[in-house]
Amino acid sequence: MGASTLAPPIRTARAAVFAVFGLNGFLCSMWVVHIPAISQRTGVSHATLGMLILLMALGGIAGMQAAGPLADRFGSRALVATAGVWISLTVAGPSLATGPVTLGVALVAFGAGNGALDVSMNAQAVQVERNYGRPILSAFHALWSCGGFIGSLMGAATMHRDWDLRTTMLGVGIVSLVALGLSATRLLPRVAPATAAGPPRDSLPSTAPIASGPRKSATRKVFALAAIAFAFLMTEGTANDWSALQVREHLGVSNATAALAYGAFAATMTAGRFTADRISARFGRVAIVRWGALLAAAGLALVIASPWVPTTLLGWALLGVGLSGGVPQIFSAAGNLGTDTAATDMSRVFSLGYLGFLAGPSVIGWLSTLSSLTAALAFPLVLILTCAACARIVRTSS
């Protein structure tokens, strides 16, 4: 189905979902770039800050788990609006904190809103994708990355001009509320799964409700998809936290040169998400996951084996391309199983995947004490190769 043949509300909803994804990335980035300033303001140590960030992550998982059933009952549009208002109101919380206790409370509140928005906006994205009749989910995730990039630039600019931290974050919250108000009313309303449109194909399957008999099979598939999401996001988390340090330690280069590793990974990850939908439309989501995982594995193998900076950076870039399309395809598969609990299914996949994203850096850190950081990368390499072998899991029956 071409975009020109779609009803205006569908095209408008797509633009609104783009805005919500970009807004979420922007808000998350504004928190991240201000972590040093907030840490200094509250006087918390690095160890305490790490524990508080873990609390924020637990709040995010709680928000994800709550959002799934609520979105199934009231519709993803209502949950996007509610969670969006919540995260807009709480984004300034950490900047207003005066100590570890108030910072912890603020981070839990912000994390819960972010987790709920993650699930609800992806559920809305899957609904829009069904109406489009072709894969478009990866582009939404690319907009999240773009929002994060804009947030990092804005945060750097406000800090360079010595703007008051609290004023900046309160202003961000107000702007977010306005942007959300313009976007949320243009999202698609709740529809019964049986009325969802879209061609029954590998890249965009039929959404007719499954009978009660196969429901256990659907549940097993949800957890299989969650396991693949865990592996993909664990590998992504490893790249986020360890890429620069791996290059510095393995090759003995400067911090400035080592930083190029994460830059290569992030740039190709974003670019890959903008192109993954077209590839998925032509070859199917199974191909995206299988060949993407193989490409990611090749990138990791190159990073492990390479003695030179250019080839190491190429390895991290290949990893970014390989991982870029996989997670959106997994989330789309979870939202298109044909059950009447699509958002709940997605919340389960999200939660386990998020655990992988959090656990990856810790596991790699522990494994690096047994040998070296570069050798520890063999673990995500094995995981991502397993994903390639199990890629058929993301196919949903027509």
Disulfide bonds with the S-S distance in Angstrom:
none
